[in-house]
């Protein structure tokens, strides 16, 4: 009887523990009605949220612009997550033990990615061996600069809250601030317990939960940088509008006016640059198959004669990089941004485009970080990144379509008469000598030099004894280019 009573007591005790555990579980994860959504979280719920939040925030910040959850399982994605985890936790650095823990939280039993060497070389990761019990550590100055920084024009931050309608689920809120625009992205992060047996040391850095999936927000902008490139191809715009004029202004009273138009069915352009208070201007462009450059009244023209040096006239009126971010839109226009950040500083470009993706206006800002350097020219990173000072460079551009273009000076040079420049190019292939001869017609007042002039030795005679000097305007002349020394 004593043994039976003892067994019954144990059974009753286990039943009581099971009931308590079930009650705690229900308290943590049971669905709640709309009336009770504002209730205070229970201690187990708070513990769950506290343990999950750093990993959920890191995953959400890493996935904010991704088109697939699989991005988190790439070298770039997982080290982005490690960096965001570090700054979200408020750490100055993260140890290799912790790195492994974060990687396993993001991808249990997946591939371990060491710190990307490219990130280290460009300063996005500062890897330091601190010795003793710490060992290797990693700092992320770029991510730290961008996280919840009210002093920067671009910053990001994450908020995590418990999803009371689903078990092991949290809601992530990502706020992006770009040049006064604020965008919010929401996503659901799914986690699961990870009760893997491990030693005390390993378990200390291993997450109790792992990120297993996420519902990514649909992209606001359906177009890529390549789509914008194609839409702002000079040939495309000239067919649609006839002419394009881009007027840029920047720091130092700088102004640049670039006019795009057609010349014999081929795109041509002319850029005029000047600074306020200076009488001189620089003119350069592309016309009739030639790049030209005018300074102090003298025109130098270039073209490629060999296939490797041929010029592609299929140029673009604007340049883009990275992934475009939609900031605002209405029935006629959209505002998109491009952001590039690193230890060098921060750059962003904001474009207003029409529904055909043609650019209407463009503003930019570059904030350059001011560092001290050691005797070897290496950057000395301050212990407190908040002490870094930045110098700002700004500019803007407006685009006019169908504008009147005046290229009369260029046209006049061609109508005044042309001359012939003969170019002999000597090359050697496995010791066998060959000479290619080209005849180029250019305006009499222009100095012509082929692109090959800048990579070969150039002479004024076949014996390679008289160095090149520009003959008098109007005269035909011959150039002798060779791979060999004269």
BANU-92949 format. One record per residue (C-alpha): residue in one letter; z, y, x negated. Coordinates in steps of 0.1 Angstrom, whole numbers, plus 5000, padded with zeros to 4 digits. Example, Ala and Ser with C-alpha at 12.3 -4.5 7.8 and 13.67 -1.06 7.14 Angstrom:
BEGIN
 kolse   up north east
     a 5078  4955 4877
     s 5071  4989 4863
***
This chain:
BEGIN
 kolse   up north east
     x 5000  5000 5000
     x 5008  5024 4972
     x 4973  5018 4957
     x 4957  5023 4991
     x 4977  5056 4997
     x 4967  5068 4963
     x 4930  5060 4970
     x 4932  5078 5004
     x 4947  5109 4988
     x 4919  5110 4962
     x 4893  5106 4990
     x 4908  5134 5011
     x 4911  5156 4981
     x 4874  5151 4972
     x 4864  5158 5009
     x 4883  5191 5007
     x 4865  5200 4975
     x 4832  5192 4991
     x 4839  5213 5021
     x 4849  5242 4999
     x 4818  5239 4978
     x 4796  5238 5009
     x 4813  5268 5023
     x 4807  5287 4991
     x 4770  5277 4990
     x 4765  5288 5025
     x 4782  5321 5018
     x 4758  5326 4989
     x 4725  5316 5003
     x 4726  5314 5041
     x 4702  5336 5060
     x 4718  5366 5077
     x 4708  5386 5107
     x 4695  5422 5106
     x 4729  5435 5117
     x 4747  5420 5087
     x 4721  5429 5060
     x 4744  5458 5048
     x 4774  5436 5043
     x 4791  5435 5009
     x 4781  5406 4987
     x 4805  5378 4981
     x 4819  5371 4946
     x 4796  5341 4942
     x 4766  5362 4953
     x 4775  5389 4928
     x 4778  5364 4900
     x 4744  5349 4909
     x 4728  5383 4909
     x 4745  5394 4877
     x 4732  5362 4859
     x 4697  5364 4873
     x 4689  5401 4872
     x 4681  5405 4834
     x 4656  5376 4836
     x 4641  5387 4869
     x 4638  5423 4857
     x 4621  5412 4824
     x 4597  5389 4843
     x 4589  5416 4869
     x 4583  5443 4842
     x 4561  5420 4822
     x 4541  5409 4853
     x 4538  5444 4869
     x 4501  5447 4859
     x 4493  5410 4856
     x 4468  5392 4879
     x 4485  5358 4875
     x 4520  5344 4869
     x 4506  5324 4840
     x 4505  5357 4820
     x 4542  5351 4815
     x 4534  5319 4797
     x 4513  5336 4770
     x 4524  5351 4737
     x 4518  5386 4749
     x 4534  5381 4783
     x 4565  5363 4770
     x 4572  5388 4742
     x 4568  5416 4767
     x 4594  5399 4788
     x 4617  5395 4758
     x 4613  5432 4750
     x 4620  5443 4786
     x 4650  5419 4788
     x 4665  5435 4757
     x 4661  5471 4769
     x 4672  5462 4804
     x 4704  5448 4790
     x 4709  5479 4770
     x 4708  5460 4737
     x 4698  5477 4704
     x 4684  5443 4693
     x 4681  5407 4702
     x 4689  5377 4680
     x 4666  5347 4675
     x 4691  5325 4694
     x 4688  5349 4724
     x 4650  5350 4720
     x 4649  5313 4724
     x 4671  5315 4755
     x 4649  5341 4771
     x 4618  5322 4764
     x 4633  5290 4779
     x 4644  5310 4809
     x 4608  5322 4814
     x 4591  5289 4805
     x 4615  5259 4804
     x 4602  5233 4779
     x 4571  5254 4773
     x 4555  5265 4741
     x 4578  5286 4718
     x 4560  5317 4706
     x 4573  5333 4674
     x 4572  5371 4672
     x 4535  5383 4671
     x 4527  5395 4636
     x 4504  5421 4650
     x 4533  5437 4670
     x 4554  5437 4638
     x 4526  5453 4618
     x 4521  5481 4643
     x 4558  5487 4647
     x 4562  5475 4683
     x 4586  5449 4670
     x 4611  5456 4641
     x 4621  5423 4627
     x 4652  5423 4605
     x 4672  5395 4589
     x 4709  5407 4594
     x 4723  5377 4576
     x 4756  5358 4581
     x 4760  5347 4617
     x 4733  5369 4632
     x 4702  5359 4612
     x 4669  5373 4625
     x 4669  5401 4650
     x 4643  5420 4669
     x 4641  5456 4681
     x 4615  5470 4705
     x 4612  5508 4700
     x 4581  5512 4722
     x 4597  5494 4752
     x 4630  5513 4746
     x 4611  5546 4746
     x 4594  5537 4779
     x 4624  5522 4798
     x 4640  5546 4823
     x 4633  5577 4801
     x 4634  5609 4820
     x 4622  5629 4790
     x 4589  5611 4787
     x 4559  5617 4810
     x 4555  5579 4813
     x 4584  5555 4820
     x 4593  5523 4838
     x 4625  5509 4853
     x 4635  5479 4873
     x 4660  5472 4902
     x 4670  5438 4914
     x 4687  5428 4947
     x 4696  5396 4963
     x 4673  5381 4989
     x 4696  5368 5015
     x 4669  5350 5034
     x 4660  5325 5008
     x 4679  5303 4983
     x 4676  5312 4946
     x 4654  5343 4953
     x 4657  5379 4943
     x 4636  5410 4951
     x 4624  5431 4921
     x 4615  5468 4925
     x 4595  5483 4896
     x 4592  5521 4894
     x 4564  5536 4873
     x 4564  5573 4865
     x 4531  5586 4851
     x 4526  5623 4845
     x 4545  5633 4876
     x 4532  5605 4898
     x 4557  5579 4909
     x 4545  5544 4920
     x 4567  5516 4933
     x 4559  5479 4931
     x 4578  5452 4948
     x 4577  5415 4941
     x 4597  5384 4949
     x 4610  5364 4919
     x 4619  5327 4924
     x 4644  5311 4902
     x 4662  5278 4900
     x 4693  5265 4883
     x 4689  5250 4849
     x 4717  5225 4843
     x 4704  5210 4810
     x 4730  5194 4788
     x 4733  5213 4755
     x 4757  5221 4728
     x 4781  5250 4732
     x 4761  5272 4708
     x 4728  5265 4725
     x 4743  5268 4760
     x 4758  5302 4751
     x 4723  5317 4749
     x 4707  5296 4775
     x 4701  5311 4809
     x 4718  5293 4838
     x 4687  5300 4859
     x 4650  5299 4850
     x 4621  5319 4865
     x 4598  5295 4882
     x 4574  5318 4901
     x 4567  5352 4915
     x 4548  5368 4943
     x 4528  5395 4925
     x 4518  5427 4943
     x 4482  5431 4951
     x 4464  5455 4927
     x 4460  5490 4941
     x 4428  5495 4922
     x 4400  5470 4925
     x 4380  5482 4895
     x 4382  5476 4858
     x 4376  5499 4828
     x 4342  5482 4824
     x 4333  5492 4860
     x 4341  5528 4852
     x 4321  5526 4820
     x 4290  5514 4839
     x 4294  5540 4866
     x 4296  5568 4839
     x 4267  5555 4819
     x 4245  5585 4812
     x 4214  5567 4825
     x 4231  5559 4858
     x 4243  5594 4863
     x 4210  5610 4854
     x 4192  5589 4879
     x 4217  5600 4906
     x 4222  5636 4897
     x 4195  5647 4873
     x 4218  5664 4849
     x 4255  5663 4839
     x 4276  5689 4822
     x 4311  5682 4808
     x 4332  5712 4797
     x 4363  5703 4777
     x 4392  5726 4767
     x 4421  5718 4745
     x 4449  5731 4722
     x 4439  5758 4697
     x 4416  5775 4722
     x 4390  5747 4716
     x 4360  5744 4739
     x 4333  5718 4740
     x 4303  5718 4764
     x 4282  5686 4765
     x 4250  5686 4785
     x 4233  5653 4795
     x 4197  5653 4806
     x 4165  5633 4804
     x 4139  5637 4777
     x 4107  5617 4782
     x 4126  5592 4804
     x 4153  5587 4778
     x 4188  5601 4780
     x 4195  5631 4757
     x 4226  5652 4752
     x 4237  5683 4734
     x 4272  5693 4725
     x 4283  5728 4716
     x 4318  5732 4701
     x 4336  5764 4693
     x 4371  5778 4688
     x 4383  5811 4702
     x 4382  5839 4677
     x 4356  5822 4655
     x 4320  5833 4656
     x 4306  5800 4642
     x 4298  5771 4665
     x 4288  5735 4659
     x 4259  5720 4678
     x 4250  5683 4677
     x 4233  5658 4700
     x 4206  5632 4706
     x 4170  5641 4713
     x 4137  5622 4712
     x 4152  5593 4693
     x 4171  5614 4667
     x 4207  5623 4662
     x 4209  5659 4651
     x 4235  5683 4637
     x 4231  5721 4635
     x 4254  5742 4614
     x 4248  5776 4599
     x 4213  5775 4614
     x 4203  5743 4595
     x 4194  5712 4614
     x 4199  5677 4599
     x 4185  5647 4618
     x 4191  5610 4615
     x 4177  5578 4629
     x 4180  5542 4621
     x 4149  5526 4606
     x 4161  5490 4601
     x 4174  5470 4630
     x 4210  5471 4619
     x 4210  5508 4620
     x 4191  5515 4652
     x 4208  5538 4676
     x 4215  5527 4712
     x 4207  5556 4735
     x 4226  5539 4764
     x 4256  5561 4759
     x 4284  5570 4782
     x 4297  5604 4794
     x 4334  5592 4794
     x 4355  5568 4775
     x 4382  5545 4789
     x 4407  5520 4775
     x 4430  5493 4789
     x 4436  5488 4826
     x 4432  5517 4851
     x 4462  5525 4872
     x 4456  5540 4907
     x 4478  5570 4912
     x 4465  5586 4944
     x 4435  5584 4967
     x 4419  5600 4998
     x 4386  5596 5016
     x 4365  5612 4989
     x 4383  5608 4956
     x 4407  5586 4936
     x 4430  5595 4907
     x 4434  5569 4880
     x 4454  5568 4848
     x 4451  5550 4814
     x 4482  5547 4793
     x 4486  5537 4756
     x 4521  5536 4740
     x 4534  5526 4706
     x 4556  5537 4678
     x 4530  5564 4670
     x 4538  5580 4704
     x 4524  5581 4739
     x 4489  5589 4752
     x 4477  5591 4788
     x 4444  5601 4804
     x 4441  5609 4841
     x 4407  5610 4858
     x 4397  5621 4892
     x 4367  5601 4903
     x 4345  5600 4934
     x 4339  5569 4955
     x 4310  5560 4933
     x 4334  5560 4903
     x 4318  5590 4887
     x 4343  5612 4869
     x 4349  5647 4884
     x 4377  5659 4861
     x 4399  5646 4833
     x 4432  5656 4818
     x 4450  5641 4788
     x 4482  5644 4768
     x 4491  5629 4735
     x 4528  5630 4724
     x 4529  5622 4687
     x 4562  5609 4673
     x 4575  5628 4643
     x 4589  5603 4617
     x 4601  5605 4581
     x 4585  5583 4556
     x 4597  5565 4525
     x 4581  5567 4490
     x 4558  5538 4499
     x 4545  5556 4530
     x 4564  5534 4555
     x 4579  5548 4586
     x 4617  5553 4585
     x 4628  5544 4621
     x 4660  5563 4631
     x 4689  5543 4644
     x 4689  5564 4676
     x 4654  5566 4690
     x 4665  5595 4713
     x 4665  5617 4682
     x 4628  5613 4677
     x 4609  5645 4682
     x 4574  5646 4697
     x 4545  5671 4692
     x 4523  5673 4723
     x 4485  5678 4724
     x 4468  5684 4757
     x 4434  5690 4771
     x 4413  5689 4802
     x 4377  5685 4813
     x 4356  5693 4843
     x 4323  5676 4852
     x 4294  5693 4869
     x 4264  5674 4884
     x 4230  5689 4888
     x 4238  5718 4864
     x 4211  5739 4847
     x 4207  5727 4811
     x 4193  5750 4784
     x 4179  5731 4754
     x 4153  5757 4746
     x 4163  5759 4709
     x 4158  5722 4704
     x 4125  5722 4723
     x 4113  5752 4704
     x 4118  5733 4671
     x 4095  5705 4682
     x 4068  5728 4696
     x 4067  5749 4664
     x 4051  5719 4646
     x 4062  5687 4629
     x 4061  5672 4594
     x 4060  5637 4581
     x 4088  5621 4560
     x 4079  5589 4543
     x 4108  5565 4536
     x 4104  5536 4511
     x 4133  5511 4513
     x 4137  5486 4485
     x 4158  5455 4492
     x 4164  5422 4474
     x 4169  5388 4491
     x 4179  5360 4467
     x 4164  5381 4439
     x 4131  5386 4457
     x 4121  5423 4459
     x 4105  5437 4490
     x 4097  5473 4500
     x 4095  5485 4536
     x 4077  5518 4543
     x 4084  5540 4573
     x 4067  5573 4584
     x 4089  5596 4605
     x 4077  5627 4623
     x 4103  5655 4628
     x 4102  5693 4633
     x 4092  5712 4602
     x 4125  5731 4601
     x 4146  5699 4602
     x 4160  5680 4573
     x 4156  5643 4580
     x 4176  5615 4564
     x 4177  5579 4578
     x 4210  5563 4584
     x 4201  5540 4555
     x 4204  5570 4532
     x 4242  5567 4535
     x 4244  5531 4523
     x 4215  5530 4497
     x 4208  5550 4466
     x 4183  5577 4474
     x 4158  5593 4450
     x 4128  5616 4452
     x 4105  5595 4430
     x 4094  5559 4427
     x 4110  5555 4393
     x 4144  5564 4407
     x 4151  5591 4381
     x 4151  5623 4403
     x 4180  5625 4427
     x 4175  5636 4463
     x 4175  5673 4472
     x 4161  5687 4503
     x 4125  5702 4498
     x 4115  5734 4514
     x 4112  5735 4551
     x 4078  5726 4565
     x 4067  5704 4536
     x 4061  5667 4539
     x 4082  5646 4515
     x 4089  5610 4505
     x 4123  5593 4500
     x 4129  5563 4479
     x 4159  5542 4489
     x 4170  5512 4469
     x 4199  5487 4468
     x 4197  5488 4430
     x 4211  5516 4409
     x 4187  5541 4394
***
